[in-house]
Each structure stands twice: as structure tokens, then as C-alpha cells.
């Protein structure tokens, strides 16, 4: 579905039917707040080169990508539980306020370290709106005694997809004419408008248990150990691009072991380790999803960097060249959705992995002399597998997760995506290892192709085994 589809959604479809139904203003306000995360993630694809040049940064600039996704991985589930404790409207408004503060402060950052810190704050602010918004929709539907319309959730999903598609285009124009600071400043009017909408149209919080214990409901220690594990892994991987710091490996082992040990004892763990250990098929799906998103984000952020630095395209044109990646991803979701009921998730994953492999080979064949048509063609090939892989992995998740674990399993699915994004940021630095160049793009394409080949073999094995035991 596209933005045009969103505009054609009828009010009755959006909010339900009958006299009791969700307010359209409620749904759209939540959607406008939730899309800020996708918008801020995708605009960085065309701003990173300028930021790297501004601060004369090397591999450390990759934290502009991984910092936001690490904050999102920890902040999103935490925000959902905070919404239950303190009220979803309060958390929604607080997230927008934090977005305003981080966006106003980022352009004033005196060095890269401060800019990364403000980017992390921005990640926390923008990621909280979605879980708080969904909680608000469910609470309002329960209050009215109606089912939560699937179209209301579709609006949130469509909004995110549209922002991923057009974020690099918007960011490219902003960076080209007003510099990298403009991708932060654009949040100021957007967040301010959503705050006004929220104050006017979002219902006040009801039934909040003020006696509830924050420490009893939030696994803050587990979330902190999870973030530390991913951060240490990032530090080790980034060191490989310059001088390998092998001492990070024992630190990683200790932190990861502490994380697992604590989660095994936690009453409400941030990551349910027992569930993962007891369901190998589901754990395999998370691993496959993480690998898929390593490849996707390597393309989504690495390809625009090469287009700017090596191919010499201006940021605005870069946004247009990579636009087919997101547009065809949205189109392929619809195709995969129709194929899935008849063929199951394994054939869909085989097709997605094969197309991703073709896209990786396409990157290997490009160089700085390639015409724009060839660049767009490779971008189009790389866009197709995203819908197939995403739908295929989601379908596998719902088949493999027990009903009692559905909520936890869905949350970990998002977490595995963000872990993949963090690893991708480090892999981009390893591939380019200095000035962005054709050999770096070829190494990046080789890694994408290698990951795709592993995914393809795994999907083929799953397909054969699945048919044998039917």
C-alpha cells in the first residue's frame, strides 16, 4: 500500500463501524507521531557522509546509525511497559517532548560524541510513540466495547513504509540545500504539530495504577546488559577496520554471560531466554531475521554513501536513486502476501534470498563510471527481496511461537531486526575501511551476497525438510 492508499481509507474502515468507533483524529494523531522514528532513521542514509566530513570522523561515525537502533531496541519494549504503568498518553507526549529536545540540541553539538548522544536521545524519543500509541488504541477500543480495527494498525504500518521510502528523498533535498543539521531541525515543527494534535484529540489516561512498581515491571538491568552486549560487539567489530582490539572478546563473553544469567532469573525478562532455548525453530527465525537485516541495512546505508562519495551524486539525486529499494519492497509485500497462503513461508524465503543474492552480485558489478540507469536497476533488484523476506519470516514466527508467547515473540522479532541494523553499521565500516571507494562497494556486495547464499541454503533445506514431513 502507498500514500495514495492511505488517503483512500474510508473513515468506517479506519475506526470501525456503528455508533461506537475509534476517532479518526485519534488514529491519525498516533500515526503521525509514530512515523517520526522511520523518518529519522531513513534520512540518515544521505546525511552520514556530510556528518563524517564535518567532524573528520572515521569508523566512529557509524554510531550515528547504530546508536539510534540500539536505543530503539531497548526503548521500544520499555516504553510499552511504561505506558501500562503511567498511561499511554503521558508516554506518547513525553516521547514527543524528548524528540523536540534532542532535535533542538543536535545541531549545536560541539563534537561527534555529543551528536551521537543526542541521536541516542532522539532514538528513545521517536521509538516510544509507536508502543504507546498501540496501547492507546487498544485501551480506547476496550472502553468503547469494539474490536480494534485492523485498518487502524495498517495505517501505522503504511505510514512507516512511506517514511522509509521517501525519507532518503526528503533527507537528500534537506542535506543538499541546508546541510546535515536540517534533518534534525525538521523534527521541530513536525513534533510540535503532533503535540498540539495529541493535546486536543488523544483521550486522557484512565485506570492507571499509581501504586504499581516500576522496578517490578521493568527489567532495567536486563535491558542495560542487553545494550552493553550489543555495544561491546559493535566496539570489537569497529576496531577491526583499523587496529583489532581482541581484548573486547573476553569482555563480550563476560557481559553476554551476565545478561543470560540475569534473564534466566528475571520475573519479567527483557529477553525470554528460556523461550528461545526451548524453541529452536523460533530461535532460527530470529537468527535468519537478524542476518536478513544485516544485509538490508548494509545496502540501505552503505549504497547511498558510495553514491555520494565515490559516484559523486548530490544528496538529492542519491535519494531518488535509492527510492526503488523502498518502493519495490512495499510492492513485493503485496505479492508475497498473496503467494504465502498457497505455498507457505519457505518458498517465499527462497525467492527473497535468491533476489537478495542477485542484488549483492549487482553491487559487485558496479563502479564509479556506471550510468544512473544501472544504479536504479540495481536498487530495484535490491528492493524486491525485502517484502518477501519480511513476510516470510513473520509467517514463520507466527507458526513457530506458542500462543501464550505471541506478544513476547513479536517483540523479539523487532529486536532481532535492530540487532541486525547495529551489526550492519559495523560491517559497512569494515567493507569501506577508509575512504568510500569501488573496492569497498564490491566488498559490501560480496558480504551481502554471502549472507544471501547462507539464507538461500537454509531456506532450501527448510523447504525440502518441510515437504518430506508433510
C-alpha positions in Angstrom: 0.0 0.0 0.0 1.1 3.5 -0.7 0.3 7.0 0.5 -2.5 7.1 -2.0 -3.9 4.0 -0.4 -3.8 5.7 2.9 -5.8 8.7 1.6 -8.5 6.4 0.2 -9.1 4.6 3.5 -12.7 5.2 4.5 -13.5 6.5 7.9 -15.6 3.5 8.7 -12.8 1.2 7.7 -10.3 3.1 9.8 -12.1 3.4 13.0 -14.8 0.6 12.9 -18.5 0.7 12.2 -21.5 1.6 14.2 -22.1 4.4 16.6 -19.2 3.4 18.8 -16.0 3.6 17.0 -12.5 4.9 17.3 -12.0 8.6 16.4 -10.3 9.1 13.1 -8.4 12.0 14.6 -7.1 9.6 17.3 -5.7 7.2 14.8 -4.1 9.8 12.6 -2.5 11.6 15.5 -0.9 8.4 16.7 0.2 7.6 13.2 1.8 11.0 12.7 3.7 10.6 15.9 4.8 7.0 15.2 6.3 7.7 11.7 8.9 10.1 13.2 11.1 7.0 14.0 11.1 5.7 10.4 11.7 9.2 9.1 14.7 9.9 11.3 16.2 6.5 10.6 15.9 6.8 6.9 17.1 10.4 6.4 20.5 9.5 8.0 21.2 7.4 4.9 22.0 10.6 2.9 23.3 12.7 5.8 26.1 10.4 7.2 28.7 11.4 4.6 28.3 15.1 5.4 28.5 14.4 9.2 31.6 12.3 8.7 33.2 15.2 6.8 32.1 17.8 9.3 33.7 16.1 12.3 36.5 14.4 10.4 35.3 11.1 11.8 36.3 7.7 10.8 34.6 4.4 12.0 33.0 6.2 15.0 30.5 7.9 12.6 28.7 4.6 12.3 27.4 5.1 15.8 25.0 7.7 14.2 23.3 4.6 12.7 23.7 2.1 15.5 23.1 4.5 18.3 19.5 5.1 17.2 18.8 1.4 16.6 20.3 0.4 19.9 18.2 3.0 21.6 15.1 1.7 19.7 15.8 -1.9 20.6 15.9 -1.1 24.3 13.4 1.8 24.3 10.5 0.4 22.4 9.6 -2.6 24.7 10.4 -0.4 27.7 8.1 2.3 26.5 5.3 -0.2 26.1 5.6 -1.2 29.8 5.9 2.4 30.9 2.6 3.1 29.0 0.9 0.4 31.1 2.3 1.9 34.3 1.9 5.6 33.8 -0.6 5.9 30.9 -0.1 5.8 27.2 -1.0 9.4 26.6 1.6 10.6 29.0 4.3 8.4 27.5 3.3 9.5 24.0 3.6 13.2 24.9 6.8 12.6 26.8 8.3 10.9 23.7 7.4 13.9 21.5 8.9 16.3 24.1 12.1 14.3 24.2 12.2 14.3 20.4 11.9 18.1 20.4 14.8 18.5 23.0 17.1 16.1 21.1 16.4 17.7 17.7 17.0 21.2 19.0 20.2 20.2 20.7 21.8 18.0 18.0 22.6 20.9 15.5 24.5 22.6 18.4 26.7 19.6 19.1 30.3 20.7 19.5 31.7 17.3 18.5 30.7 13.9 17.2 30.4 12.4 20.7 27.7 14.9 21.7 26.0 14.4 18.4 25.8 10.6 18.9 24.4 11.2 22.4 21.7 13.5 21.1 21.0 10.9 18.3 20.5 8.2 21.0 18.1 10.5 22.8 16.3 11.1 19.6 16.0 7.3 19.1 14.5 6.9 22.6 12.0 9.7 21.9 10.9 8.6 18.5 10.6 4.9 19.3 8.3 5.3 22.2 5.4 6.8 20.2 4.5 3.5 18.5 4.1 1.2 21.5 2.4 4.0 23.5 0.1 4.6 20.5 -0.9 1.0 20.1 -1.6 0.7 23.8 -3.8 3.8 23.5 -5.8 2.3 20.6 -6.3 -0.9 22.4 -7.5 0.9 25.6 -9.9 3.1 23.7 -11.3 0.2 21.8 -11.8 -1.7 25.0 -13.5 1.3 26.6 -15.9 1.6 23.6 -16.5 -2.2 23.6 -15.4 -2.6 20.0 -12.8 -4.7 18.3 -9.6 -2.9 17.3 -9.9 -2.4 13.6 -7.1 -3.9 11.6 -7.2 -0.9 9.3 -6.1 1.3 12.2 -2.9 -0.8 12.7 -2.5 -0.8 8.9 -2.4 3.0 8.9 0.6 2.8 11.3 2.4 0.3 9.1 1.7 2.2 5.9 3.0 5.4 7.4 6.2 3.7 8.4 6.7 2.2 5.0 6.1 5.6 3.3 8.6 7.3 5.5 11.2 4.6 4.8 10.6 5.1 1.1 10.7 8.9 1.0 12.9 9.6 3.9 16.1 9.5 1.8 14.5 11.7 -0.8 13.4 14.3 1.8 16.8 14.0 3.6 18.6 14.3 0.3 16.9 17.6 -0.5 17.4 19.0 3.0 21.1 18.0 3.2 21.9 19.3 -0.3 20.4 22.8 0.3 20.6 23.3 4.1 23.2 20.8 5.4 23.0 17.8 7.7 21.6 19.9 10.6 18.4 20.3 8.8 17.4 16.6 9.2 17.3 17.3 13.0 15.6 20.7 12.7 12.8 19.3 10.5 11.6 17.5 13.7 10.8 20.7 15.5 7.7 21.8 13.5 6.6 18.1 13.0 6.8 17.2 16.7 5.2 20.5 17.8 2.2 19.9 15.5 1.8 16.3 16.8 2.0 17.6 20.4 -0.9 20.0 19.7 -2.9 17.3 18.0 -2.2 14.9 20.9 -3.4 17.5 23.5 -6.6 18.1 21.6 -7.6 14.6 20.4 -5.9 11.9 22.5 -8.1 10.7 25.4 -6.8 11.2 28.9 -5.3 8.2 30.6 -7.8 6.1 32.7 -7.3 3.3 35.2 -3.6 3.9 35.7 -2.3 2.1 38.8 -0.2 4.7 40.6 0.9 2.1 43.1 2.5 -0.1 40.5 6.2 -0.8 41.0 8.4 0.4 38.1 11.2 -1.9 39.2 8.9 -4.8 39.4 7.6 -4.4 35.9 10.7 -3.2 34.1 13.7 -5.3 33.6 16.1 -2.3 33.5 19.1 -4.4 34.5 18.4 -6.9 31.7 17.8 -4.1 29.2 21.1 -2.5 30.3 23.0 -5.7 29.9 21.5 -6.3 26.5 22.5 -2.8 25.4 26.0 -3.4 26.8 26.4 -6.7 25.0 25.4 -5.2 21.6 27.6 -2.1 22.3 30.7 -4.2 23.1 30.1 -6.3 20.0 30.0 -3.1 18.0 33.2 -1.8 19.6 35.0 -5.0 18.7 33.7 -5.1 15.1 34.6 -1.4 14.5 38.1 -2.0 15.8 38.7 -4.5 13.0 38.6 -1.7 10.4 41.8 -0.1 11.9 43.7 -1.9 14.6 41.9 -5.0 16.0 41.3 -4.8 19.7 41.0 -8.5 20.6 40.6 -7.8 24.3 37.0 -6.8 23.6 36.2 -10.5 23.0 36.6 -11.7 26.7 34.7 -8.6 27.7 31.9 -9.5 25.3 31.8 -13.1 26.7 31.5 -11.9 30.3 28.8 -9.3 29.6 26.8 -11.7 27.4 27.1 -14.4 30.1 25.9 -12.0 32.8 23.0 -11.0 30.5 21.9 -14.6 30.0 22.3 -15.5 33.7 20.3 -12.5 34.9 17.5 -13.0 32.3 17.1 -16.7 33.4 16.2 -15.4 36.9 14.2 -12.3 36.0 10.5 -12.4 36.7 9.6 -10.4 33.6 12.8 -10.7 31.4 13.7 -8.2 28.7 14.6 -11.2 26.5 12.9 -14.5 27.4 16.0 -16.8 27.2 14.1 -19.8 28.3 11.6 -19.5 25.5 14.4 -19.2 23.0 16.2 -22.2 24.4 13.0 -24.3 24.3 12.0 -23.4 20.7 14.9 -23.9 18.3 12.8 -23.3 15.2 11.8 -19.9 16.6 15.4 -19.1 17.5 16.4 -20.0 14.0 13.8 -17.5 12.7 15.3 -14.8 14.8 18.8 -15.6 13.6 17.6 -15.6 10.0 15.8 -12.3 10.5 18.9 -10.7 12.1 21.1 -11.8 9.1 18.5 -10.6 6.7 18.5 -7.1 8.2 22.3 -7.1 8.3 22.2 -7.4 4.6 19.3 -4.9 4.2 20.8 -2.1 6.3 24.2 -2.6 4.7 22.5 -1.8 1.4 20.2 0.9 2.8 23.1 2.9 4.4 26.2 1.7 2.5 24.9 2.1 -1.1 23.9 5.8 -0.6 27.4 6.5 1.0 29.0 5.1 -2.1 26.7 7.1 -4.4 27.7 10.3 -2.7 31.4 9.8 -2.0 32.6 7.6 -4.9 30.0 8.1 -7.7 29.8 11.8 -6.9 26.0 12.2 -6.9 24.5 15.1 -4.9 22.4 14.1 -1.9 19.1 15.0 -3.6 19.8 12.7 -6.5 21.0 9.9 -4.2 17.6 9.9 -2.5 15.9 9.4 -5.9 18.3 6.6 -6.9 17.7 4.6 -3.8 13.9 5.2 -3.8 13.2 2.0 -5.7 14.6 0.0 -2.8 11.7 1.0 -0.5 9.0 1.3 -3.2 9.6 -2.2 -4.6 9.8 -3.5 -1.0 6.3 -2.2 -0.4 5.0 -3.7 -3.7 6.7 -7.1 -3.0 4.9 -7.3 0.4 1.6 -7.4 -1.5 2.9 -10.1 -3.9 4.3 -12.2 -1.1 1.1 -11.8 0.9 -0.8 -13.4 -2.0 1.7 -16.2 -2.5 2.1 -17.1 1.1 -1.3 -18.7 1.8 -0.9 -21.1 -1.1 2.8 -22.0 -0.8 3.9 -21.4 2.8 6.8 -19.3 4.1 9.7 -21.4 2.8 9.1 -20.8 -0.9 8.7 -17.1 -0.2 12.0 -17.1 1.7 13.7 -19.0 -1.1 12.6 -16.3 -3.6 13.6 -13.4 -1.3 17.0 -14.9 -0.6 17.7 -15.6 -4.3 16.8 -12.0 -5.2 18.9 -10.6 -2.5 21.8 -12.7 -3.8 21.2 -11.2 -7.2 21.3 -7.7 -5.8 24.5 -8.4 -4.0 26.1 -9.5 -7.2 24.8 -6.4 -8.9 26.7 -4.3 -6.3 29.9 -6.1 -7.1 29.5 -5.3 -10.8 29.0 -1.5 -10.3 31.8 1.1 -10.4 32.0 4.9 -10.3 31.5 5.1 -14.1 28.1 3.3 -14.0 25.3 5.2 -15.6 22.3 6.3 -13.5 20.1 3.8 -15.2 22.3 0.9 -14.0 22.3 2.3 -10.4 18.5 2.5 -10.4 18.2 -1.0 -11.8 20.4 -2.5 -9.1 18.4 -0.5 -6.5 15.2 -2.0 -7.9 16.6 -5.6 -7.7 17.6 -5.0 -4.1 14.2 -3.7 -3.2 12.2 -6.8 -4.3 13.6 -9.3 -1.7 12.7 -7.1 1.3 9.0 -7.7 1.2 9.4 -11.5 0.6 11.9 -11.9 3.4 9.9 -9.8 5.9 6.6 -11.5 5.2 8.2 -15.0 5.1 9.9 -14.5 8.5 6.8 -13.0 10.1 4.8 -16.0 8.9 7.4 -18.4 10.3 7.3 -16.6 13.6 3.5 -16.9 14.0 3.7 -20.6 13.1 6.5 -21.4 15.5 5.6 -19.3 18.5 3.2 -20.8 21.1 0.0 -18.8 21.6 1.0 -17.9 25.2 4.3 -16.4 23.9 2.8 -14.4 20.9 3.4 -11.0 22.4 7.0 -11.8 23.6 7.8 -13.4 20.3 6.6 -10.4 18.3 8.7 -8.1 20.5 11.9 -10.2 20.0 11.2 -10.2 16.2 11.6 -6.4 16.2 14.6 -6.7 18.5 16.4 -9.1 16.1 15.9 -6.5 13.3 17.5 -3.8 15.3 20.4 -6.1 16.3 20.9 -6.7 12.5 20.9 -2.9 11.9 23.7 -2.4 14.5 25.9 -5.2 13.1 25.3 -3.7 9.6 26.7 -0.3 10.7 29.9 -2.0 11.8 30.1 -4.1 8.6 29.8 -1.0 6.4 32.9 0.4 8.1 34.7 -2.9 7.7 33.9 -3.0 4.0 34.9 0.5 3.1 37.8 0.6 5.7 38.8 4.2 4.9 37.7 6.4 2.0 34.5 5.1 0.3 35.5 3.6 -3.0 34.6 1.0 -5.6 36.6 -1.8 -3.9 34.7 -1.1 -0.7 31.3 -1.3 -2.5 32.5 -4.6 -4.1 33.4 -6.0 -0.6 30.0 -4.8 0.7 28.2 -6.5 -2.2 30.3 -9.7 -1.5 29.1 -9.7 2.1 25.5 -9.2 1.1 25.8 -12.0 -1.5 27.5 -14.2 1.1 24.8 -13.7 3.7 22.1 -14.2 1.0 23.7 -17.5 0.0 23.6 -18.7 3.6 20.0 -17.7 3.8 19.2 -19.3 0.5 20.7 -22.6 1.5 18.9 -22.5 4.8 15.5 -21.8 3.1 16.1 -24.6 0.6 16.8 -27.0 3.4 13.7 -25.9 5.3 11.6 -26.3 2.1 12.9 -29.9 1.5 12.6 -30.9 5.1 9.1 -29.4 5.4 7.8 -31.2 2.3 9.4 -34.5 3.5 7.5 -34.4 6.8 4.1 -33.3 5.4 
